[in-house]
Amino acid sequence: MKTSTTHSRESYLGAGIAFVAYLVAGLVPSLVYGGYMGLMLSGVLFGHDNTEHLASRLTVGGGMVLGCVATLFLFLVLGAFVGNMVGAALRRAVPAQTADETAPVRETHTH
């Protein structure tokens, strides 16, 4: 059985594609929803009319950071998983050449 390092190239490729997809489609929504989560938490902890204090602003900023990091991890893990599965499926679909098939043929000359 092959070791897990044989799948690392496909996993890295999938994670890289997922990171680009996150930058294109996931960054702004994660900032918005994370900020909304922080705003709601700040309202519960400090009161809804108390938005000028540093603690409430830090709560909103922390929610935005948490939303971004959680969404980024989701994209990266799913991207690496999908890349690994696609690589495994392609390896099963396309058989690898054995050493006998790739070795040069030696001609023997008889004199």
N, C-alpha and C positions, 0 to 999 in steps of 0.2 A: 504494500500500500504506500502511496506517495505521502510525503510529509506535508504539513500545512504551509510550508514556504513555497510550494509550487503554485499556490493560489494567490500569492500576495500581489503579483502584477495585476491581475484582473481586479482584485479588491481595491488596490490603489487607483486604478483607472476609474472604477465605478464611483469611488469616493471623490475623485477629482471632478468628474462630471456632475455629481450631486452637489458639490460645493459651488460650481458655476450656476447650477439651477437654483440653489439657495440664494445666491447673490441677485439673480434675475427675478425670481418669483417669491422668495420667502423672507427677505430681509425687512422690507417695509411693513408687511402685515404682522411680522413678529414684533416689530417695534411698536406698532399701533396697539395690538392686543396686549402686549406686555405692559405698555403704558396705561392702558385702561385697567388692567388688573392692579397695577400699583396705585392708580387713582382711587379705585374702589377700596383697596386695603387702607390707604391713607385716610379716606373718609371714615372708615370704621374706627381706626385707631385714634385719630386726632380731631375728628369732626369734619363735616363737609364744608363748613365755612372757614376753616383754618388752613388755607393753602399757601400762606406766605412764610411759614416757618421752614427752617432748614430740614427738619426731620421729615416733614411731609414731602418735600421735594426729593430728598434722598430715597424715600420709599417709592416714589414714582419712577425715579431713575433706576433703582434696583429692580423694579418690575420690568422695565424695558430691557435691562441687561439679562435678566433671567429668561425673558421671552425669547431673546435672540439666541442665547446659548442653548436653551432647550430645543429650539427649532433647528439650530445648526447640528446638534448631536443627532436629532432624528433624521435629518437629511443624510448626514455622513454614514450613519449605521445602515440605513436602508440602501444607500447607494453602494456601499461596500458589499452588502449582502447580494444585491442584484448583480453586481459585477462578478462576484464569485460564482453565482449560479449560472450566469450566461457563459462564463469561461468554462465551467464544468460541462455544460451542455455542448459547447462547441468542441471540447476535447473528446466527448463521447461520439459526436456526429462525424468528426474528421479523424480517422485513425492516424496515429503517429507512425512515422517511418521507423522501421527497426534498423539496427546497425548493419545488418546484412544487406538491406536494400540500398543504403547510402554509401556503402564501401565501394571504392573503385574496383573494377574487375581486372584481375591480373591475367595477362595472357602468357601462356607457357609456350615457349618455342622449343621444338625438338630439332636437333641438328643431326 
